Amino acid sequence: MMSGAVSKPRALSFLVFLFAIIVCDAETARDSARELEAQHLRAVELGRAGKYDDALLILDRLLQNFPDNYPLNRDHILITIWKGDCKGALRHFERVRNHEHPPYLIVPVSDCLLERNRPKEATTLVRAGLDRYPEDADLKHALLKTTLVVDADRPIDEDRPAVAFEFTTDESDQGLREWFSRLEGSAQIAERARIYASYRIARSDEAEFAAGNYDRAGIGVRYRVNEQWLLDQEFSTDAKESGKGGAATTLVYEPRDTWKLTARYTTFADDLPLRARAAGVEGKHGEATAEYNSTDYLWYGLVTLNRYDFTDTNRRESLFGTLGYTFEMLPYREQMLYGEVYGSRNTFDNAPYFNPKRDRSVGLVHRTNFIFESRFKRHVDSLFLTLSSYWQEDFDTHGKWGVRYEQNYNIDGVSHFNLGLAYDRNVYDGQSENETRIELRYVKSF
């Protein structure tokens, strides 16, 4: 009986002790929260008073203990912007990019993105804000500003009808000259959609390869989902022969202004070698490309994967990559150096067209841009000098070189003209051949 009587006071004492600990911890937590709030408010007051470094020092110390605290991160970004450090603010913004942001943060961050030459990211951010605050006047103004910059960067005004003409002649199929041309007309049919019709022609100088000529008519639609996504769907057919219909689907994704990812698949590839087409060989083509352009225009990178499935059972797979750096950027001249790698393999022997089992090349390209003052809105000429080493299975390694000159005119903002001339020394089955190429492109918006 006595033991039970003694245990009850002990249990009661333990409960009182536990309650005291909880109360003490709660009081400590409240004190800590009040101290955090006081320090946070002090940092904001210093920031508003123009003492940015002192304010950021306090916020940096607080973020060491509370790295996921959104208000601390938010105000750190704002004060960094007030300080004039957009680069630092955007670097910190990456920590909370996926958070839901208030308009008073979205607008200055979008301005910083524009300053750092990232208009598509700015527009995407503002649109996301308008989805939550559709009546906010500052966000509406920011959207107008960012979309104007995005539209100015596009090759054509997507609100206007446009016509484009392309012409190319080359000797890329072992000395056989071909002539290509393409005419396209397009017009907007909805806010983000354009319909287009095209006509493509290929001709050979050699009568014995006339079977490789084609006339293809196509119709398609380009739908811009938003600043990041673009879908292009085309259907085409041979204008002179039945049973040669095809479809081409292109999907473009630009997660950042610096990155562009493209995937394309066509059921009727019109870029097969002339000898293949003349022999009645057709093919399907899949392509995936990743492209990088730094916002300061100094670095450029591209990787492309291609796969062709020919109707003669051949499968061709290739990889191309290039990395470039601009080592001189003057008002009237720019110089860049690129490193390039290429490799391919084919699965079918004794094809009637150039079809190495395996080949690869490594090369360097020097590019000089000449920027001219003229009566045109913009006039830039480019000189390319290429030197590479080429290896083909069953043959020795050979050197290749090339010279290319381009002229690019933005005539008046709605008319663009490009002309390119190239002379190359290429190698086929161990034999060197000289090739010339001419390219012309004209785009006009109305």
C-alpha positions as CSV (number, residue, x, y, z in Angstrom):
1,M,0.0,0.0,0.0
2,M,2.8,2.4,0.9
3,S,4.6,1.9,-2.4
4,G,1.6,2.9,-4.5
5,A,1.1,6.0,-2.4
6,V,4.8,7.0,-3.0
7,S,4.7,6.4,-6.7
8,K,1.8,8.8,-7.3
9,P,3.7,11.9,-6.1
10,R,6.7,10.8,-8.1
11,A,4.7,10.5,-11.3
12,L,3.0,13.9,-10.5
13,S,6.5,15.5,-10.0
14,F,7.7,14.0,-13.3
15,L,4.6,15.5,-15.2
16,V,5.2,18.9,-13.6
17,F,8.9,18.7,-14.6
18,L,8.0,17.7,-18.2
19,F,5.4,20.5,-18.5
20,A,8.0,23.0,-17.3
21,I,10.4,21.8,-20.0
22,I,7.7,22.2,-22.7
23,V,6.8,25.7,-21.4
24,C,10.5,26.7,-21.3
25,D,11.1,25.3,-24.9
26,A,8.0,27.1,-26.2
27,E,9.2,30.4,-24.6
28,T,12.7,29.9,-26.1
29,A,11.1,29.3,-29.5
30,R,9.0,32.4,-29.2
31,D,12.1,34.4,-28.2
32,S,14.0,32.9,-31.1
33,A,11.1,33.8,-33.5
34,R,10.9,37.3,-32.1
35,E,14.7,37.7,-32.5
36,L,14.5,36.4,-36.1
37,E,11.7,38.9,-36.9
38,A,13.6,41.8,-35.3
39,Q,16.8,41.0,-37.2
40,H,14.8,40.6,-40.4
41,L,13.0,43.9,-39.9
42,R,16.3,45.6,-39.1
43,A,17.9,44.3,-42.3
44,V,14.9,45.7,-44.4
45,E,15.1,49.1,-42.6
46,L,18.8,49.2,-43.4
47,G,18.1,48.3,-47.0
48,R,15.5,51.0,-47.4
49,A,18.0,53.5,-45.9
50,G,20.5,52.6,-48.6
51,K,22.8,50.7,-46.4
52,Y,22.7,47.6,-48.6
53,D,25.9,45.9,-47.5
54,D,24.9,46.1,-43.8
55,A,21.4,44.7,-44.6
56,L,22.8,41.9,-46.7
57,L,25.3,41.0,-44.0
58,I,22.4,40.5,-41.5
59,L,20.4,38.4,-44.0
60,D,23.3,36.3,-44.9
61,R,23.8,35.5,-41.2
62,L,20.2,34.6,-40.8
63,L,20.1,32.4,-43.9
64,Q,22.9,30.3,-42.6
65,N,20.5,29.1,-39.9
66,F,17.3,29.3,-41.9
67,P,18.3,28.6,-45.6
68,D,14.7,27.7,-46.7
69,N,13.1,30.8,-45.1
70,Y,11.3,32.4,-48.1
71,P,10.8,35.9,-46.7
72,L,14.6,36.1,-45.9
73,N,15.5,34.9,-49.4
74,R,12.9,37.2,-51.0
75,D,14.2,40.3,-49.2
76,H,17.8,39.3,-49.9
77,I,17.0,39.3,-53.6
78,L,15.2,42.7,-53.4
79,I,18.0,44.4,-51.5
80,T,20.6,43.0,-53.9
81,I,18.6,44.5,-56.8
82,W,18.4,47.8,-55.0
83,K,22.1,47.6,-54.6
84,G,22.4,47.4,-58.4
85,D,23.7,43.8,-58.5
86,C,21.4,42.1,-60.9
87,K,23.8,39.2,-61.5
88,G,24.0,38.4,-57.8
89,A,20.3,38.8,-57.3
90,L,19.5,36.4,-60.2
91,R,22.0,33.9,-58.8
92,H,20.2,34.0,-55.4
93,F,16.8,33.9,-57.1
94,E,17.7,30.4,-58.4
95,R,17.3,29.1,-54.9
96,V,13.6,30.0,-54.8
97,R,12.7,30.1,-58.5
98,N,10.0,27.5,-58.2
99,H,8.3,29.3,-55.3
100,E,5.2,31.5,-55.8
101,H,6.4,35.1,-55.8
102,P,4.6,38.3,-55.0
103,P,4.3,41.0,-57.8
104,Y,6.7,43.3,-56.0
105,L,9.4,40.7,-56.4
106,I,8.5,39.5,-59.9
107,V,8.7,42.9,-61.5
108,P,12.2,43.9,-60.4
109,V,13.5,40.3,-61.1
110,S,12.0,40.5,-64.6
111,D,13.8,43.8,-65.1
112,C,17.1,42.2,-64.0
113,L,16.5,39.3,-66.5
114,L,16.0,41.8,-69.3
115,E,19.2,43.6,-68.2
116,R,21.1,40.3,-68.3
117,N,19.7,39.5,-71.8
118,R,17.2,36.8,-70.7
119,P,13.9,38.2,-72.0
120,K,12.2,34.8,-72.5
121,E,12.8,33.8,-68.8
122,A,11.5,37.3,-67.8
123,T,8.3,36.8,-69.8
124,T,7.7,33.3,-68.4
125,L,8.1,34.6,-64.9
126,V,5.7,37.5,-65.4
127,R,3.1,35.3,-67.1
128,A,3.2,32.9,-64.1
129,G,2.6,35.9,-61.8
130,L,-0.3,37.1,-63.9
131,D,-1.9,33.6,-63.6
132,R,-2.1,34.3,-59.8
133,Y,-2.6,38.1,-59.9
134,P,-4.5,38.7,-63.2
135,E,-5.5,42.3,-62.3
136,D,-2.1,43.5,-61.1
137,A,-1.2,46.6,-63.1
138,D,2.5,46.4,-62.5
139,L,2.6,42.8,-63.9
140,K,0.6,43.8,-66.9
141,H,3.1,46.6,-67.7
142,A,6.0,44.2,-67.1
143,L,4.5,41.7,-69.5
144,L,4.2,44.3,-72.2
145,K,7.8,45.3,-71.7
146,T,9.2,41.8,-71.8
147,T,7.1,40.6,-74.7
148,L,8.3,43.6,-76.8
149,V,11.9,42.5,-76.2
150,V,11.1,38.8,-77.0
151,D,9.3,39.7,-80.2
152,A,12.2,42.0,-81.3
153,D,14.6,39.1,-81.1
154,R,12.6,36.8,-83.4
155,P,13.5,36.6,-87.1
156,I,10.1,37.7,-88.2
157,D,7.2,39.6,-86.7
158,E,4.9,36.7,-85.9
159,D,1.8,38.9,-86.1
160,R,2.4,39.7,-89.8
161,P,2.2,37.6,-93.0
162,A,5.6,36.7,-94.3
163,V,7.2,35.1,-97.3
164,A,10.6,33.3,-97.3
165,F,12.7,32.1,-100.3
166,E,15.8,29.8,-100.0
167,F,18.2,28.7,-102.7
168,T,21.2,26.4,-102.5
169,T,23.5,24.8,-105.0
170,D,26.3,22.4,-104.1
171,E,28.4,19.4,-105.1
172,S,28.2,17.6,-101.8
173,D,27.4,14.2,-103.4
174,Q,30.8,13.3,-104.8
175,G,31.0,16.1,-107.4
176,L,27.4,16.0,-108.5
177,R,25.9,19.4,-108.6
178,E,22.4,19.9,-107.3
179,W,20.1,22.8,-107.1
180,F,17.6,23.3,-104.3
181,S,15.0,25.9,-103.7
182,R,12.2,26.4,-101.2
183,L,9.4,29.0,-101.1
184,E,7.2,29.5,-98.1
185,G,4.3,31.8,-97.3
186,S,2.9,32.1,-93.7
187,A,0.3,34.1,-91.8
188,Q,-1.1,34.3,-88.3
189,I,-4.4,32.5,-87.9
190,A,-4.7,32.8,-84.1
191,E,-2.8,34.6,-81.3
192,R,-0.1,32.0,-81.1
193,A,-0.5,30.1,-84.3
194,R,0.7,30.5,-87.8
195,I,-0.2,28.5,-90.9
196,Y,2.2,28.1,-93.7
197,A,2.5,26.5,-97.2
198,S,5.7,25.6,-98.9
199,Y,7.1,24.3,-102.2
200,R,10.5,22.6,-102.4
201,I,12.4,21.7,-105.6
202,A,15.6,19.6,-106.1
203,R,17.3,19.3,-109.5
204,S,20.5,17.5,-110.7
205,D,22.7,18.6,-113.6
206,E,23.2,14.9,-114.6
207,A,20.5,13.4,-116.7
208,E,21.3,9.9,-115.4
209,F,20.3,11.0,-111.9
210,A,17.1,12.8,-112.9
211,A,15.1,10.2,-110.9
212,G,16.5,11.9,-107.8
213,N,14.7,15.2,-108.6
214,Y,11.6,16.1,-106.7
215,D,8.9,18.7,-106.3
216,R,7.3,18.7,-102.9
217,A,4.4,20.7,-101.6
218,G,3.7,21.1,-97.9
219,I,1.3,22.7,-95.5
220,G,1.7,23.1,-91.8
221,V,1.1,25.0,-88.6
222,R,3.5,26.5,-86.1
223,Y,2.0,26.9,-82.6
224,R,3.9,28.8,-79.9
225,V,2.6,27.5,-76.7
226,N,4.5,30.1,-74.7
227,E,8.0,31.7,-74.6
228,Q,9.5,28.3,-73.9
229,W,7.6,25.8,-76.2
230,L,7.1,25.8,-80.0
231,L,5.4,23.0,-82.0
232,D,5.7,22.8,-85.8
233,Q,3.7,20.2,-87.7
234,E,3.9,19.8,-91.5
235,F,2.4,17.5,-94.0
236,S,3.9,17.2,-97.5
237,T,3.5,15.2,-100.7
238,D,5.3,14.9,-104.0
239,A,3.7,17.3,-106.5
240,K,4.3,14.9,-109.5
241,E,4.2,11.4,-108.1
242,S,1.6,9.8,-105.9
243,G,2.3,7.7,-102.8
244,K,5.1,9.9,-101.5
245,G,3.4,11.7,-98.7
246,G,5.2,12.6,-95.5
247,A,4.9,14.3,-92.1
248,A,7.4,16.3,-90.2
249,T,7.1,17.1,-86.5
250,T,9.4,19.6,-84.7
251,L,9.3,20.4,-81.0
252,V,11.4,23.3,-79.6
253,Y,11.9,23.8,-75.9
254,E,13.9,26.8,-74.5
255,P,14.1,26.4,-70.7
256,R,16.4,29.4,-70.4
257,D,17.4,32.1,-72.8
258,T,20.8,30.4,-73.0
259,W,19.5,26.9,-73.9
260,K,17.5,25.6,-76.9
261,L,16.5,22.0,-77.2
262,T,15.0,20.7,-80.5
263,A,13.6,17.4,-81.5
264,R,12.5,16.6,-85.1
265,Y,11.1,13.6,-86.8
266,T,10.1,13.3,-90.5
267,T,8.7,10.3,-92.3
268,F,10.0,11.4,-95.7
269,A,13.5,12.8,-95.5
270,D,14.2,15.1,-98.4
271,D,17.9,15.6,-97.6
272,L,19.1,12.2,-98.7
273,P,22.1,12.0,-101.0
274,L,21.2,12.5,-104.7
275,R,22.6,9.0,-105.6
276,A,20.3,7.4,-103.0
277,R,17.2,9.2,-104.3
278,A,18.0,8.4,-107.9
279,A,18.2,4.7,-106.9
280,G,14.7,4.9,-105.5
281,V,15.9,4.9,-101.9
282,E,13.8,6.8,-99.4
283,G,14.2,7.3,-95.7
284,K,13.0,8.5,-92.3
285,H,15.0,11.0,-90.2
286,G,15.1,11.7,-86.5
287,E,17.2,14.5,-85.0
288,A,17.8,15.9,-81.5
289,T,19.8,19.1,-80.9
290,A,21.0,20.9,-77.8
291,E,22.3,24.5,-78.3
292,Y,23.8,26.9,-75.9
293,N,24.5,30.6,-76.2
294,S,25.8,32.6,-73.3
295,T,24.0,35.9,-72.6
296,D,27.3,37.8,-73.1
297,Y,27.8,36.2,-76.5
298,L,31.2,34.8,-75.6
299,W,30.4,31.1,-75.5
300,Y,28.6,28.9,-78.0
301,G,28.0,25.2,-77.9
302,L,25.9,22.7,-80.0
303,V,25.4,18.9,-80.0
304,T,23.3,17.2,-82.7
305,L,22.4,13.5,-83.0
306,N,20.9,12.2,-86.2
307,R,19.5,8.9,-87.3
308,Y,18.3,7.9,-90.8
309,D,16.4,4.7,-91.6
310,F,16.8,4.1,-95.3
311,T,14.4,1.8,-97.3
312,D,17.4,-0.2,-98.4
313,T,17.8,-1.4,-94.8
314,N,20.7,1.0,-94.1
315,R,20.7,2.8,-90.8
316,R,22.9,5.9,-90.5
317,E,23.7,7.4,-87.1
318,S,25.8,10.5,-86.6
319,L,27.0,12.8,-83.9
320,F,28.2,16.4,-84.4
321,G,29.5,18.7,-81.7
322,T,31.0,22.2,-81.6
323,L,32.2,24.5,-78.9
324,G,33.2,28.1,-79.6
325,Y,34.6,31.1,-77.8
326,T,34.6,34.8,-78.8
327,F,38.1,36.1,-78.0
328,E,37.7,39.5,-79.6
329,M,34.6,41.7,-79.5
330,L,35.0,45.2,-80.9
331,P,32.4,47.6,-82.3
332,Y,33.2,46.7,-85.9
333,R,34.9,43.3,-85.6
334,E,34.4,40.0,-83.7
335,Q,36.6,36.9,-83.8
336,M,35.6,33.4,-82.7
337,L,37.3,30.1,-82.5
338,Y,35.4,26.8,-82.6
339,G,36.4,23.2,-82.0
340,E,34.4,20.6,-83.9
341,V,34.0,16.8,-83.8
342,Y,31.9,14.5,-86.0
343,G,31.4,10.8,-86.3
344,S,29.0,8.5,-88.1
345,R,28.3,4.8,-88.8
346,N,26.3,3.0,-91.4
347,T,24.9,-0.6,-91.3
348,F,24.6,-1.4,-95.0
349,D,27.5,-2.3,-97.4
350,N,27.6,-1.7,-101.2
351,A,25.1,1.1,-101.2
352,P,24.9,3.2,-104.4
353,Y,25.7,6.3,-102.5
354,F,28.6,7.4,-100.3
355,N,28.1,5.3,-97.2
356,P,31.2,4.7,-95.0
357,K,31.0,2.0,-92.4
358,R,32.5,4.4,-89.9
359,D,34.1,7.8,-90.2
360,R,35.1,10.7,-87.9
361,S,36.7,14.1,-88.1
362,V,38.2,16.7,-85.7
363,G,38.7,20.3,-86.7
364,L,39.0,24.0,-85.9
365,V,37.0,26.9,-87.3
366,H,38.1,30.5,-87.2
367,R,35.2,33.0,-87.7
368,T,35.5,36.7,-88.2
369,N,32.4,39.0,-88.2
370,F,32.7,42.4,-89.8
371,I,30.0,44.9,-88.7
372,F,29.4,47.7,-91.1
373,E,27.8,51.1,-90.8
374,S,25.4,51.4,-93.8
375,R,22.0,52.5,-94.8
376,F,20.6,49.1,-93.7
377,K,19.4,48.5,-90.2
378,R,22.2,46.0,-89.7
379,H,24.9,44.6,-92.0
380,V,27.3,41.9,-90.9
381,D,29.7,39.9,-93.1
382,S,31.4,36.7,-91.8
383,L,34.5,34.8,-92.9
384,F,35.0,31.2,-91.9
385,L,38.3,29.3,-92.2
386,T,38.1,25.6,-91.5
387,L,40.9,23.0,-91.0
388,S,40.2,19.4,-90.0
389,S,41.5,15.8,-90.0
390,Y,39.2,13.2,-91.5
391,W,39.3,9.4,-91.0
392,Q,37.2,6.8,-92.8
393,E,37.4,3.0,-92.1
394,D,39.5,1.1,-94.7
395,F,41.2,4.4,-95.8
396,D,44.0,6.6,-94.5
397,T,43.5,9.8,-92.6
398,H,43.3,12.9,-94.7
399,G,43.2,16.6,-94.2
400,K,40.2,18.8,-95.1
401,W,39.9,22.5,-95.4
402,G,37.3,25.1,-96.4
403,V,36.7,28.8,-96.9
404,R,33.2,30.4,-96.5
405,Y,32.0,34.0,-96.8
406,E,28.6,35.2,-95.7
407,Q,26.7,38.5,-96.0
408,N,23.8,39.1,-93.6
409,Y,21.5,42.1,-94.1
410,N,18.7,43.3,-91.9
411,I,17.4,45.7,-94.5
412,D,14.7,47.6,-92.7
413,G,13.5,45.4,-89.8
414,V,11.0,43.5,-91.9
415,S,13.2,42.4,-94.7
416,H,16.3,40.1,-94.3
417,F,18.7,38.9,-96.9
418,N,21.6,36.4,-96.5
419,L,24.1,35.2,-99.1
420,G,26.8,32.6,-98.5
421,L,29.7,31.3,-100.8
422,A,31.9,28.4,-99.8
423,Y,34.8,26.5,-101.3
424,D,35.8,23.2,-99.6
425,R,38.3,20.4,-100.0
426,N,36.5,17.2,-99.0
427,V,37.4,13.5,-99.0
428,Y,35.3,10.5,-100.3
429,D,36.7,7.0,-100.1
430,G,40.2,8.3,-99.8
431,Q,39.9,10.7,-102.8
432,S,40.1,14.4,-102.3
433,E,37.5,16.6,-104.2
434,N,36.9,20.3,-104.5
435,E,33.4,21.5,-103.9
436,T,31.6,24.9,-104.2
437,R,28.4,25.9,-102.5
438,I,26.1,28.9,-102.8
439,E,23.3,29.7,-100.4
440,L,20.7,32.5,-100.5
441,R,17.8,33.4,-98.2
442,Y,15.3,36.2,-98.3
443,V,12.6,36.8,-95.7
444,K,10.0,39.6,-96.0
445,S,7.2,40.5,-93.5
446,F,4.2,42.5,-94.6
